[in-house]
Amino acid sequence: TWATALLTLAYSLAGLGIAVINDFKSVEGDKALGLQSLPVVFGIKNASYISAGMIDIFQLAMVVVLISIGQHFASVILILLIIPQITLQDVWLLRDPLAFDVKYQASAQPFLILGMLVTALAIGHSPLINLL
C-alpha cells in the first residue's frame, strides 16, 4: 500500500542517517582509498549534522502522518521517543562524532526502533489508512 511505501521510505532515509554515523569509524581509510563517504566529502562535523537532520526530519514527518490519519496518541508517543534522540545527538553526536559515535548509537537507536514500531502499529491500526 501507499502507507507501507511511505513508512518504508521515511524510515529508510532515517536509517541512512544512522549509516552515515558508521562512516565516522572509517574516515581515514575512506580518504586513503579515495572513497567519497559523507564524512570525507562534507567533513566530520557537517556529516554529523546531516546525519542527525536525516534521522530527525523523517521521524518528524511520520509525526505529521500520524496526526493526519488521526493517530494523535501515537504521534505524542513518537514525539516523546524523538526527544531523547535529539538530546543524545546534542550530548554526543554533534559535539564529537568520532569519540562518541558508538555510544550515541547504543543509546539512541532503541528510541528510533521503538518509534518505528509505534508508527507501524498506529498506521496499521488506523481506520483512515485506506483513504491514503
PyMOL commands that set and color helices and strands:
alter all, ss='L'
color gray80, all
select helices_A, chain A and resi 2-33+38-42+44-68+72-93+97-124+127-131
alter helices_A, ss='H'
color red, helices_A
deselect
rebuild
show_as cartoon
